[in-house]
Amino acid sequence: MEYPASPASSESRTMILLMSALFMLVAIAMAIKELPSVAEAEVTYYLVGRAAVLLGFLAHLLMALLHRSIRWYPLQIYLLGMGYCIHGQYFQPNYWLGFIELNALYIALFSVDRRQLPWLYGTSLVLFGVVFLSRSDRFVADGAMTEPMVVDVLAAVVITQLSCLILYSVLLRLRSETHRLNQRFTDLGRNFSFVLHDIKGLITSQVVYAKVLKNVGKPGSLTRKEAESLAYLAEDVESVQHFVAQINRLIRSELSDEVETTRVSQAIDLVKVLFRSKLAKISLRLTGDFELRIKPYLLNRILINAITNSVEEINRNKVIGGEINLTCSDKTLLIQDNSGTRLSSRMLESLNGPLLAESDKPSGGGMGTYIIKECVHLVGGKVHFSNEDSGVGVRVSFPKKVISWEPEKAPRAHQEAT
């Protein structure tokens, strides 16, 4: 699967602007430094070549600023950079370093078709090698290089090119996997909001019908049994209304991309409503509380996936008296359970590492932990998975800029066996 490049994205445009500006500044600075050392008979060729490269980068800089189509700009930027290095190597002995840096930076900054990259790198290596070898005798005679150094430098350039190709294959695989999971993540959130909207519509009609029945009955016109039934109906209507209100909040948070002030306790109330049946025999306890200035759906998804993972482990291990404890303290939210699950050191290293972690359970692919890590990353915080006293713990550290700690209101604990 190819990682889809987005040539018109603001990130690609910014990279092109930075690369063009950087190359122009370097080319001007090096021209000022090198011009006195260029042979008089070669000054014209040197200036013409350097001017051509500068005009090329200037054109790309202006077109990127004017928001013109930049589909082929990354390829053109590489060709201009290669031309700059080959031109410089013709007159100076040390441009092979710039050639190596160009190849390393290029794969890190831009997304390239992996079918084109070997041809691109192969062609540039041949052209650069021809120029390097054709001028090596002069640099040896000038004392700037030695004959063994010529071989070593050329070998280093070849090895670097091969290493860049291998590294790019690894990066491409990681980007493709990340893109695939992000797409699943986006689709999951969109479908989730649609399902909630449908549930809300179905329940609302039943609430209206129940209200009508309740209002039909008049005091004294009902038997005792009918009055009790209406009282139970009133309780059910109130419960369903609360459920609909919470579903409404959850839908708004899923569809909204605005930063809002929300409390952890509010998000926990949503989780309790959403997973009422799953938490039927499990105690969910929150100790402490704090406010966050974030997009609410990020906090919801962190809690939903962490609590869902804990519920699945508690049920899988058939724990009687299951507990999930959440503690808010010092910009950190700790979620831990008493499932009795112990993660291996290899799994903990994978979960806490920078790469995607895959579950070793036959029933899961690690999607829940990936969503937690991705949401925490979007918030700007850090997440750490660990083995706690009686189960697994997820420690989410929020950045100071998004958290508002209120000690006079926050230290409270409430427990509900839903």
Phi, psi and omega in degrees: 000128179278142172282119187288119176287149178237081189299332184268006184287156180295329179295314179296320180296319179297318178299319180294318177299314181294314181296317180296313180296319180296313180297321179297315180296316179295317181297319179292315181297317180291326178296318178297322181285322189271335187306319179297335183268355180281137179301144185302323182289344184251001183299317182298315179297321180297311183293320179297314179297316180293322179295321179297317179295316180298317179296322178297313179293323178297320179298317179293323179298314182292318181293325177291322177294327180276004178061037173284166179301131185241029185303316185259005183299316179303318178295318180293323177299318179296316181296320177294318178297319177296318177299320178298315181292318180294318178298316180294322180294334179294329185253337184230154186274353192247015182281354176296332176294317178296325179294318177295316180297320180300314182293322180290317181292324187298314182287338180280330186263332186236151174267123185237148175294122185293343175284333179273331187300317178300321178293320180295311180292321180297314179297315180296324179294319179296312182296315180294319180298320179297312180296317181299313182289324181293334181255359184295325180300319180294318182290329175292318180294325180283349181085005179285335180220166172244164181297316175299327181293326178299314179295316181297316181296315181296321177296320179296320179295316180295314181298321179296319178298315179295320179296321179296321178296316179294316180298320181294325177298319178294315179298320180297319179296317179294319178296319180297316180295318179296317179297319181296316180291323177298322179294317177298321180298313180295314180296322179298314179296318180295313180295324179300316180294324178295316180298316179298321179297319178294318179299318179300317180297318180295317183288323183301318181297323179291324179296315179299317180298318179295322179296320179298314179299320181296321182283342180292321183289133179249148179304131179089345182265359184242149173286169180300317180295320179294322179295319177296320179297319178293326178295317177297321179298320179298320178296317180296319179299316180298319179296317180292322177300318178297318179298314180298319180298318180292321176297320177301315179298317181294320178297315180299320181292326180289325185268344183268143177244019182269147175281128181227166174268123182220153178255152177297322181297324178294317178295324178295321177299321178296317181297319180297322179290317185292322184247045183300316182288323180293330182263018184301321183243020182236132179275129179244114187240134175243124177248123184081175180193153168206162181266148179231140173258084183216179171284119189304327183295334179293314178295319179301315184289326175299310182292316182301313184286322178294315181291322177299317177299318180294318179299317180297321179291320178297315180291322181295322180272001177054048180281129176270130183076045180297143180226142171233117184250131176243131182233125176258120181199129172053057177063016184232137174248117179254125178244118181220154182231176177246038183290341183082001179288137175238123179274140179290159179300325178295317179292319178296320178296322179290317181295321183270359179275174182283343184269169179291137181255132178253139181288146175266006177277142180293340185266355184218158181243013178083015182295321181298313180293326178296317180297319178300311181297320181292317180294318178297321178297319180294328177287334183097016181256196180228150179230142181221126178262141183207165171269122178261188186303315186235013180179210183256144179238144174238116183252114181253118179257120181267147177290152185299330185291340183254357186248141177234102185273129181236090186298331182284341181251331193286317186293085176220152178229133173226143185232137181217124174266093189280000000 
